Amino acid sequence: MTKAATTEMTSIVSPRESGMLRTHRVVGVVCGPQPAAVTKVGSQTFVTAVTHKSWQVYDTESLDVRYIQPAAQETVTSVVAVGDTTVAGYSNGRVGIWHKMVPIAMSSEGHRGSVESLHLLGSTFLLSVGAGGNEVLLWTLPDSLTKPGGRIAGPTRLNLGFEFTTATHVPTYVNKMLIGGRGGELELWNLKTHRKIHAFGCLSDDSAVTALAASPALDLVAIGFESGRICMINCRTDQVVFTLGTTESRASGSITGLTFRTDSGDHNGVLLSSTSEGDIFVWDLAEKILHSSMKGAHDGRIATLVAVPGEPLVVSTGTDNAICVWIFDKPDGSLRLLRRRRGASQPITHVEVYGDSTNNAECNDLLISSGNRVGKMSLIQQKQNNIWSISNLTKATAGFGSRMKWRRAGDGSLGAILSLAGTRLRQYDWPNVITAHKGSATATVWSGYQQALVNRQLEVPDNKSEVVRVAVSDCGNYACCGMKNGEVHRFNLQSCLYRGLVTKHENAGEVSILEFLSPSTILSASSKGRKLRLTTIGSGPKSTNKLREISLPAGEGTTAAAAVNGALVAVAMTRGEGVLVVDLDSGRVVRRLDKLKAPVTAMGWSHSGQLLTVADSDAKMVIYDLPTASVVDRVCFASPVLALCWSTGDAFLITTHSHTSKYGALHLWTNTKLLGGSDGAALSAVPREYVPIDEPEKEGVSEVEAGDEQNTAGAEVLSNPVSYLPHTRGAITLSDVPRTSWQYSLRLDEIKERNKPVAPPTKPESAPFFLPTVYDGAKPLFAPLEAAATATDEEPEKKRMRFEEVGDFSSALDSEFERKIVDRDWEGALEYLKKQTASGLNLCISEIRDDNLRYAVEYFDAMATTGRDYDLVQVQLSLFLKFHADTLLESTDKDLHNAVKELSKRLTTNFKTFDKDCSRLECLVRLLSGTQMVAMAGQ
């Protein structure tokens, strides 16, 4: 692999940093719409799924993420896997090979456009497809897929003569690949000779071949068509064996995947097929009939369907950002969902912190809306992410004996969510989240405890207007619905009973702003007015509501949205008026934020109330500091912000964007003003221009164009491996040696004592006696031990040590470690000890001669100075003192005593610095988590 290719592969992502924000990570992404790679390594099965510019590897036992590939500059468009090696295709048309997270090789050429699909033939050949199936390239993979420095040979262009759709390898057909086309073509190609072997003529269906799967039986291949039909053909005789298909299966769309069940269960041949409508069908090949089906297995097209070899498990992925593992364990032999990981499958239009800010466990959850679904995302444990169920939509009533109204207009489906509100305070008592859906005159109720839609609804009597805005009080007892005709109605959330009209905006505009300021005070505004209305609910049965209106300054725009922060309300205006910050107590506009001229798409307050973040439809975002009336940051994105919010403690800003909406991505940006710079330098100044923060740079390349020498130096830095040396003076780094390795070194005596046999081995009572025997033909003869006697008589003189040939007898007894420390090769000595086992490490340190103790002390002093591999060096020092402490105390060597004193001073200084840093870190963690505040309040 060339140096340029190495540089390109190792330049993963150097995140661009604005004046305040820096890329942190992306949450909520499970898998992309591309097909995933399912591979078995030993007894474990892994799933490699594309996630925009990276990929994630899951295990099928628990669907835990094993590792996440660092994000690349180009979008990953396809992946295939060979064992624990991944081959990826990129949007720039190139192909790369990675062994886990280590780059192996990158092609220097590629497609004119992006790589659309990849197909492997063993571990030798690779087919890459581009240009809508009209460009097929053949690559030869390196001999080793685990050692860096390999080279991908090729590409060779295959002239198929038709549009490529899918391919598979048929067992026992060496170097051959079966290729399907858009017009129903099916051909067998030899990839080694680049020649077409045979064009199959037995297929009568002119629709596209969309799926191929080789059967466990020789020569048999299953073919799926765009029409929904499935054929089983014999490749050797070019004949159709039988055809599968029902009215139900054909109505489910085109075939997207085929796989055979290969475990040793009680079955006579089972074929599974997936469709573009998200259904999975199980076919009985012995009876040639449909055995069972899983309707709605995925919400949308199924991209991957693979039966795990030798196990009754099936893995599927879809365009709904979900990975499912199914199992054959029902008495009738049908599938059952075993486990699933799922994220948002449509653009996330609303996100807010779901929990009490005083509860550290709850404040890391986010409440989101995506399409017509509600979900909860965790910033800590991604496995807890879940999209809430809507199975109650199919129920006809609210439950036995319930007087609650429950009916859905039309076909019972839900439109897109227009507004969402909820509070976690009451989730264990009653349903606590409500949503307004497009085209619905009722508000839908969800339970955070059940994580599902409940069969209740908020319905205004004798009303046909649509609900466009909803709000829930902080106490969780009341809810409000804003209607399209300008009315605002109140409900009791526990009983879902109607509690009357709150107010009505007379200008016939729909409710654009609806917020609870308190359980009895409601803020509302109309989309056709420039007034904010505060309605206070009367406390008595005969009391009337009190109204108060705040008129905004004259202008052409009207109110569009609002964000409340105590007595301050940020109101987004239409027609380029920006955002007005209104003080509700005084009724005055205290800030006018007009830096953004495009319509506002999202805005939100920080939890401290100091920062206001505003994003517009031009993909720009501005962060304002309200007390100083100044802009603290300007950034722009690849696509407009759909929703945003600040995490509890203002450590992170969470945003969603349309360009990653198909992945269900929530982007987290670190607040560097709160946490400080990564290198301890001064914080960045406010940028004058909008910084494209989500367009990362290559490492070593500055925003300011440098000269050729600087670019060359940057490339050299990229080609070098990652440095594990501390970046700042006084810092330390931990070793990459497994903990068990050095942990066993400290307890080797205990392990030997524990493993000591209880009794010595006993001699067997009667053991067979064997005589050395040779054969003269068929006659056995006794063979004396002549060879042994000869070897004994000839005591090799060359094996005896000749003292006259040894210049320094003491140095000849030095170990490899001692020779390195005598030569002051500290780096080599450390690497040598890293390679030792627990017993080997004990032996190396225990056999250091007294003459070399000073060099050993100097070695530990040098390692303490660098701070590298801190934990491993401390273990080595502990063993060194264990074996040689008495010798150090009794020694009269002044040089040795001076070296020990210097080492003692160095260790004392390092510990004080380390202890101070830990104390500061502990204070910071307590400050951010609130534990320090709670402790002070308790005192």
Secondary structure as the mmCIF struct_conf table of DSSP 4:
data_model
#
loop_
_struct_conf.conf_type_id
_struct_conf.id
_struct_conf.beg_label_comp_id
_struct_conf.beg_label_asym_id
_struct_conf.beg_label_seq_id
_struct_conf.end_label_comp_id
_struct_conf.end_label_asym_id
_struct_conf.end_label_seq_id
HELX_RH_AL_P HELX_RH_AL_P1 LYS A 3 THR A 10
STRN STRN1 SER A 14 SER A 14
STRN STRN2 GLU A 17 GLU A 17
BEND BEND1 GLY A 19 MET A 20
STRN STRN3 LEU A 21 VAL A 27
BEND BEND2 GLY A 28 GLY A 28
BEND BEND3 PRO A 33 GLN A 34
HELX_LH_PP_P HELX_LH_PP_P1 PRO A 35 ALA A 36
STRN STRN4 ALA A 37 VAL A 41
TURN_TY1_P TURN_TY1_P1 GLY A 42 SER A 43
STRN STRN5 GLN A 44 THR A 51
TURN_TY1_P TURN_TY1_P2 HIS A 52 LYS A 53
STRN STRN6 SER A 54 ASP A 59
TURN_TY1_P TURN_TY1_P3 THR A 60 SER A 62
STRN STRN7 VAL A 65 ILE A 68
HELX_LH_PP_P HELX_LH_PP_P2 GLN A 69 ALA A 72
BEND BEND4 GLN A 73 GLU A 74
HELX_LH_PP_P HELX_LH_PP_P3 THR A 75 THR A 75
STRN STRN8 VAL A 76 VAL A 82
TURN_TY1_P TURN_TY1_P4 GLY A 83 ASP A 84
STRN STRN9 THR A 85 TYR A 90
TURN_TY1_P TURN_TY1_P5 SER A 91 ASN A 92
BEND BEND5 GLY A 93 GLY A 93
STRN STRN10 VAL A 95 HIS A 99
TURN_TY1_P TURN_TY1_P6 LYS A 100 MET A 101
STRN STRN11 VAL A 102 MET A 106
BEND BEND6 SER A 108 SER A 108
BEND BEND7 ARG A 112 GLY A 113
STRN STRN12 SER A 117 LEU A 121
TURN_TY1_P TURN_TY1_P7 GLY A 122 THR A 124
STRN STRN13 PHE A 125 GLY A 130
HELX_RH_3T_P HELX_RH_3T_P1 ALA A 131 GLY A 133
TURN_TY1_P TURN_TY1_P8 ASN A 134 ASN A 134
STRN STRN14 GLU A 135 THR A 140
BEND BEND8 ASP A 143 ASP A 143
BEND BEND9 LEU A 145 LYS A 147
TURN_TY1_P TURN_TY1_P9 PRO A 148 GLY A 149
STRN STRN15 ALA A 153 LEU A 158
BEND BEND10 GLY A 161 PHE A 162
STRN STRN16 PHE A 164 THR A 168
HELX_LH_PP_P HELX_LH_PP_P4 HIS A 169 VAL A 170
TURN_TY1_P TURN_TY1_P10 PRO A 171 THR A 172
TURN_TY1_P TURN_TY1_P11 VAL A 174 ASN A 175
STRN STRN17 LYS A 176 GLY A 181
TURN_TY1_P TURN_TY1_P12 ARG A 182 GLY A 183
BEND BEND11 GLY A 184 GLY A 184
STRN STRN18 LEU A 186 ASN A 190
TURN_TY1_P TURN_TY1_P13 LEU A 191 HIS A 194
STRN STRN19 ARG A 195 ALA A 199
BEND BEND12 SER A 207 SER A 207
STRN STRN20 VAL A 209 ALA A 214
BEND BEND13 PRO A 216 ALA A 217
TURN_TY1_P TURN_TY1_P14 LEU A 218 ASP A 219
STRN STRN21 LEU A 220 PHE A 225
TURN_TY1_P TURN_TY1_P15 GLU A 226 SER A 227
BEND BEND14 GLY A 228 GLY A 228
STRN STRN22 ILE A 230 ASN A 234
TURN_TY1_P TURN_TY1_P16 CYS A 235 ASP A 238
STRN STRN23 GLN A 239 LEU A 244
HELX_RH_AL_P HELX_RH_AL_P2 THR A 247 ARG A 250
TURN_TY1_P TURN_TY1_P17 ALA A 251 SER A 252
STRN STRN24 ILE A 255 PHE A 260
BEND BEND15 ASP A 263 ASP A 266
BEND BEND16 ASN A 268 ASN A 268
STRN STRN25 VAL A 270 THR A 275
TURN_TY1_P TURN_TY1_P18 SER A 276 GLU A 277
BEND BEND17 GLY A 278 GLY A 278
STRN STRN26 ILE A 280 ASP A 284
TURN_TY1_P TURN_TY1_P19 LEU A 285 LYS A 288
STRN STRN27 ILE A 289 MET A 294
TURN_TY1_P TURN_TY1_P20 LYS A 295 GLY A 296
BEND BEND18 ALA A 297 GLY A 300
STRN STRN28 ILE A 302 ALA A 307
HELX_LH_PP_P HELX_LH_PP_P5 VAL A 308 VAL A 308
TURN_TY1_P TURN_TY1_P21 PRO A 309 GLY A 310
BEND BEND19 GLU A 311 PRO A 312
STRN STRN29 LEU A 313 GLY A 318
TURN_TY1_P TURN_TY1_P22 THR A 319 ASN A 321
STRN STRN30 ALA A 322 PHE A 328
BEND BEND20 LYS A 330 LYS A 330
TURN_TY1_P TURN_TY1_P23 PRO A 331 ASP A 332
BEND BEND21 GLY A 333 GLY A 333
STRN STRN31 LEU A 335 ARG A 342
BEND BEND22 GLN A 346 GLN A 346
STRN STRN32 ILE A 348 VAL A 353
BEND BEND23 GLY A 355 GLY A 355
TURN_TY1_P TURN_TY1_P24 SER A 357 THR A 358
TURN_TY1_P TURN_TY1_P25 ASN A 360 ASN A 364
STRN STRN33 ASP A 365 SER A 370
TURN_TY1_P TURN_TY1_P26 GLY A 371 ASN A 372
STRN STRN34 ARG A 373 SER A 378
BEND BEND24 LEU A 379 ILE A 380
HELX_RH_3T_P HELX_RH_3T_P2 GLN A 382 GLN A 384
STRN STRN35 ASN A 386 ILE A 387
HELX_LH_PP_P HELX_LH_PP_P6 TRP A 388 TRP A 388
STRN STRN36 SER A 389 SER A 389
HELX_RH_3T_P HELX_RH_3T_P3 SER A 391 THR A 394
BEND BEND25 ALA A 396 ALA A 398
TURN_TY1_P TURN_TY1_P27 PHE A 400 GLY A 401
BEND BEND26 ALA A 409 ALA A 409
TURN_TY1_P TURN_TY1_P28 GLY A 410 ASP A 411
BEND BEND27 GLY A 412 GLY A 412
STRN STRN37 ILE A 417 GLY A 422
HELX_RH_3T_P HELX_RH_3T_P4 ARG A 424 ARG A 426
TURN_TY1_P TURN_TY1_P29 GLN A 427 ASP A 429
BEND BEND28 TRP A 430 TRP A 430
STRN STRN38 VAL A 433 HIS A 437
TURN_TY1_P TURN_TY1_P30 LYS A 438 GLY A 439
BEND BEND29 ALA A 441 ALA A 441
STRN STRN39 THR A 442 SER A 447
TURN_TY1_P TURN_TY1_P31 GLY A 448 GLN A 451
STRN STRN40 ALA A 452 GLU A 459
TURN_TY1_P TURN_TY1_P32 PRO A 461 ASP A 462
BEND BEND30 SER A 465 SER A 465
HELX_LH_PP_P HELX_LH_PP_P7 GLU A 466 GLU A 466
STRN STRN41 VAL A 467 VAL A 472
TURN_TY1_P TURN_TY1_P33 ASP A 474 CYS A 475
BEND BEND31 GLY A 476 ASN A 477
STRN STRN42 TYR A 478 MET A 483
TURN_TY1_P TURN_TY1_P34 LYS A 484 ASN A 485
BEND BEND32 GLY A 486 GLY A 486
STRN STRN43 GLU A 487 ASN A 492
TURN_TY1_P TURN_TY1_P35 LEU A 493 CYS A 496
STRN STRN44 LEU A 497 LYS A 504
TURN_TY1_P TURN_TY1_P36 GLU A 506 ASN A 507
HELX_LH_PP_P HELX_LH_PP_P8 GLY A 509 GLU A 510
STRN STRN45 VAL A 511 SER A 518
TURN_TY1_P TURN_TY1_P37 PRO A 519 SER A 520
STRN STRN46 THR A 521 SER A 526
TURN_TY1_P TURN_TY1_P38 SER A 527 LYS A 528
BEND BEND33 ARG A 530 ARG A 530
STRN STRN47 LYS A 531 THR A 536
BEND BEND34 SER A 539 LYS A 542
STRN STRN48 LYS A 546 SER A 551
HELX_LH_PP_P HELX_LH_PP_P9 LEU A 552 PRO A 553
BEND BEND35 ALA A 554 ALA A 554
BEND BEND36 GLU A 556 GLU A 556
STRN STRN49 THR A 559 ASN A 565
TURN_TY1_P TURN_TY1_P39 GLY A 566 ALA A 567
STRN STRN50 LEU A 568 MET A 573
BEND BEND37 THR A 574 THR A 574
TURN_TY1_P TURN_TY1_P40 ARG A 575 GLY A 576
STRN STRN51 VAL A 579 ASP A 583
TURN_TY1_P TURN_TY1_P41 LEU A 584 GLY A 587
STRN STRN52 ARG A 588 LEU A 593
BEND BEND38 LYS A 595 LYS A 595
BEND BEND39 ALA A 598 ALA A 598
HELX_LH_PP_P HELX_LH_PP_P10 PRO A 599 PRO A 599
STRN STRN53 VAL A 600 TRP A 605
TURN_TY1_P TURN_TY1_P42 HIS A 607 SER A 608
BEND BEND40 GLY A 609 GLN A 610
STRN STRN54 LEU A 611 ASP A 616
TURN_TY1_P TURN_TY1_P43 SER A 617 ASP A 618
BEND BEND41 ALA A 619 ALA A 619
STRN STRN55 LYS A 620 ASP A 625
TURN_TY1_P TURN_TY1_P44 LEU A 626 ALA A 629
STRN STRN56 SER A 630 CYS A 636
BEND BEND42 ALA A 638 SER A 639
STRN STRN57 VAL A 641 TRP A 646
HELX_LH_PP_P HELX_LH_PP_P11 SER A 647 SER A 647
TURN_TY1_P TURN_TY1_P45 THR A 648 GLY A 649
BEND BEND43 ASP A 650 ASP A 650
STRN STRN58 PHE A 652 HIS A 657
BEND BEND44 SER A 658 SER A 658
TURN_TY1_P TURN_TY1_P46 HIS A 659 THR A 660
HELX_RH_3T_P HELX_RH_3T_P5 SER A 661 TYR A 663
TURN_TY1_P TURN_TY1_P47 GLY A 664 GLY A 664
STRN STRN59 LEU A 666 ASN A 671
HELX_RH_AL_P HELX_RH_AL_P3 THR A 672 LEU A 675
TURN_TY1_P TURN_TY1_P48 SER A 678 ASP A 679
BEND BEND45 GLY A 680 GLY A 680
HELX_LH_PP_P HELX_LH_PP_P12 ALA A 682 PRO A 687
BEND BEND46 ARG A 688 GLU A 689
STRN STRN60 VAL A 691 PRO A 692
TURN_TY1_P TURN_TY1_P49 ILE A 693 ASP A 694
BEND BEND47 GLU A 695 GLU A 695
HELX_LH_PP_P HELX_LH_PP_P13 PRO A 696 PRO A 696
STRN STRN61 GLU A 697 GLU A 697
HELX_LH_PP_P HELX_LH_PP_P14 LYS A 698 LYS A 698
TURN_TY1_P TURN_TY1_P50 GLU A 699 GLY A 700
BEND BEND48 GLU A 703 VAL A 704
HELX_LH_PP_P HELX_LH_PP_P15 GLU A 705 ALA A 706
HELX_RH_AL_P HELX_RH_AL_P4 ASP A 708 SER A 719
BEND BEND49 ASN A 720 ASN A 720
HELX_LH_PP_P HELX_LH_PP_P16 PRO A 721 SER A 723
BEND BEND50 LEU A 725 LEU A 725
BEND BEND51 HIS A 727 THR A 728
TURN_TY1_P TURN_TY1_P51 ARG A 729 GLY A 730
BEND BEND52 VAL A 737 VAL A 737
HELX_RH_AL_P HELX_RH_AL_P5 ARG A 739 LEU A 746
TURN_TY1_P TURN_TY1_P52 ARG A 747 ARG A 747
HELX_RH_AL_P HELX_RH_AL_P6 LEU A 748 ARG A 754
TURN_TY1_P TURN_TY1_P53 ASN A 755 ASN A 755
BEND BEND53 LYS A 756 LYS A 756
BEND BEND54 VAL A 758 ALA A 759
HELX_LH_PP_P HELX_LH_PP_P17 PRO A 760 PRO A 764
BEND BEND55 GLU A 765 SER A 766
STRN STRN62 THR A 773 ASP A 776
TURN_TY1_P TURN_TY1_P54 GLY A 777 ALA A 778
STRN STRN63 LYS A 779 PHE A 782
HELX_RH_AL_P HELX_RH_AL_P7 GLU A 786 ASP A 793
BEND BEND56 GLU A 794 GLU A 794
HELX_RH_3T_P HELX_RH_3T_P6 GLU A 797 LYS A 799
BEND BEND57 ARG A 800 ARG A 800
HELX_RH_3T_P HELX_RH_3T_P7 PHE A 803 GLU A 805
BEND BEND58 GLY A 807 GLY A 807
HELX_RH_AL_P HELX_RH_AL_P8 PHE A 809 ALA A 812
TURN_TY1_P TURN_TY1_P55 LEU A 813 LEU A 813
HELX_RH_AL_P HELX_RH_AL_P9 GLU A 816 VAL A 822
TURN_TY1_P TURN_TY1_P56 ASP A 823 ARG A 824
HELX_RH_AL_P HELX_RH_AL_P10 TRP A 826 LYS A 834
TURN_TY1_P TURN_TY1_P57 LYS A 835 LYS A 835
BEND BEND59 GLN A 836 GLN A 836
HELX_RH_AL_P HELX_RH_AL_P11 ALA A 838 SER A 846
TURN_TY1_P TURN_TY1_P58 GLU A 847 GLU A 847
HELX_RH_3T_P HELX_RH_3T_P8 ASP A 850 ASN A 852
HELX_RH_AL_P HELX_RH_AL_P12 LEU A 853 THR A 866
TURN_TY1_P TURN_TY1_P59 GLY A 867 ASP A 869
HELX_RH_AL_P HELX_RH_AL_P13 TYR A 870 GLU A 890
HELX_RH_AL_P HELX_RH_AL_P14 LYS A 894 SER A 929
TURN_TY1_P TURN_TY1_P60 GLY A 930 GLY A 930
HELX_RH_AL_P HELX_RH_AL_P15 THR A 931 GLY A 938
#
